[in-house]
Amino acid sequence: MNTHPYRPNQALSPTCHRVIVYALVAALTAALTFAGIALSLALSRMPNATLPPSPNAAPVRAMETPTCPVVAATPVAPVAPSLVKVRLNSEPDGASVMEEGVELCSSTPCDILYKGSDAMPTREHVLTIARRGFRTETMSVRAPDSPIRVKLTPAVRSVGLIY
């Protein structure tokens, strides 16, 4: 049998054909990508040349610039700061501060930290300030009101008279 030295005697397997096709597609893709990059670089370095007007060309009228309708901007809600510190002072010092039954601070002066939606400047917080021997005060505060000063009133004790 006459065999050619560069031709195998048997046919290539389908897997081998697939590998050759993939290699050819990859090489073609790389070549086209390289050609595209080279062309864009070459075009970007070329000076902008304007063509002279042809003698038979009609005069060009200036185009009006298109006008866009004016759209009113929609108001954007203020973004809440992620963390706000409210300073609370009482006269006399040493009062506890609570909000909705939760103690925020055991002894004034103190800083109360609000975060997330609680830190919104429009959010109202109802605080209860209490100290033994003084009347309990309840007040509504907002974060921008800081620093907050509360003057506590001494509690009036009723004196019972025995006759």
C-alpha positions, 0 to 999 in steps of 0.5 A: 500500500502506498502511504503518504508520509504526512497523511495518516492512514486513518481518519481523525476522530470527531473529538480531534475535528472539534478541537481543530475547529475551536482552535481555528475559531479562537485564532480568527476571533483573536485576529479580528479583535486585533484588527479592530483595535489597530483600526480604532487606534489608527482612526483616532490618530488621524487629523480631522480633515474637512472636505472642500465643498463641491462646486455643484453642491447646494448651499447648506442652511443652518439647522435649528437646534432642537429644543427639549421640553422643560421637565420640572424636577421632582423633589427628592426625599432627603437622605437620612444620615446613618447615625445621629447623636443627640446630647441631653442635659438635665438640671440637676444632672443624674436623671435617667432618659427613656423612650417607649419604656426603653432606657436610653441613658441611666444618668444625664448628661448623656449622648443618645445615638439614633440610626437608620430611620430613627435618625431622620430629622423629621422623626419625633422622639418622645423622651421621658426624663426622670430623677428621684425627688423630681417630677418626671418630664415628658418631651418630644424631640427631634435630632436637629434639636440637639443639644437638649436641656431639661430643667427638672422641677422638684416634686412636691410632697404632701404633708399629712396633718394629723389632728 
